[in-house]
Amino acid sequence: MQPESLVAVGRLTKPHGLRGDLVFLPYVYDLDLLPDLMHRTVFLQHGTASPQPHTLCAWRVVHKRVLVQLQDCPDLSTAETFRDRDVLIPRSWFAPLPAGEYYWFDIEGLAVYGKDGNYLGTIAEIIHTGSNDVYVVRQDTQETLIPALRTVVRTIDLSRREMHLYTTAGLLE
């Protein structure tokens, strides 16, 4: 599996209990966006090391925490070795979305341009709010917050990895 075809969907943060469970911190606010991971081989990566395959054999939500069990993780001491590992899955596991809708990993990293074509930076993260998402656009030490609204975002071109904005009163002025 080529690393560029893998998508980070969360992080194993720490062990939970004595039976090898791990706390999983998803990178998405809605777990329904994730494909079914049960009994599938996911890839775990620590830092810049190569992703290693592991089978996920249990998944449950307990007190607003997601707990997972890996097939090869029977106890606390083994679970400790999986601390701070990113969980990656193949991009192909995600269902296609309708036109005009995008997964977070499609949006993050896009170059953002204003109406006049000036480069504003790249989307570094997405903040999920109650009403609409907000894109955090960074260029060097400059940070701009862009609401993810149709009245603000003119076009998204995934093939060119670009987002173009309308000029909106009070925004980018």
NORKASUL-V87801 format. One record per run of one state. SS is the DSSP state (2 for helix, 1 for strand, 0 for the rest). FROM is the first residue (numbers start at 1). TO is the last residue. If there is no record, write none. Layout:
[[SS/FROM/TO] [SS/FROM/TO]]
This chain:
[[0/1/2] [2/3/5] [1/6/16] [0/17/20] [1/21/26] [0/27/30] [2/31/33] [0/34/39] [1/40/45] [0/46/51] [1/52/62] [0/63/64] [1/65/70] [0/71/75] [2/76/80] [0/81/84] [1/85/90] [2/91/93] [0/94/103] [2/104/107] [0/108/110] [1/111/113] [0/114/118] [1/119/127] [0/128/133] [1/134/139] [0/140/141] [1/142/147] [0/148/152] [1/153/157] [0/158/161] [1/162/165] [0/166/167] [1/168/168] [0/169/170] [1/171/171] [0/172/173]]
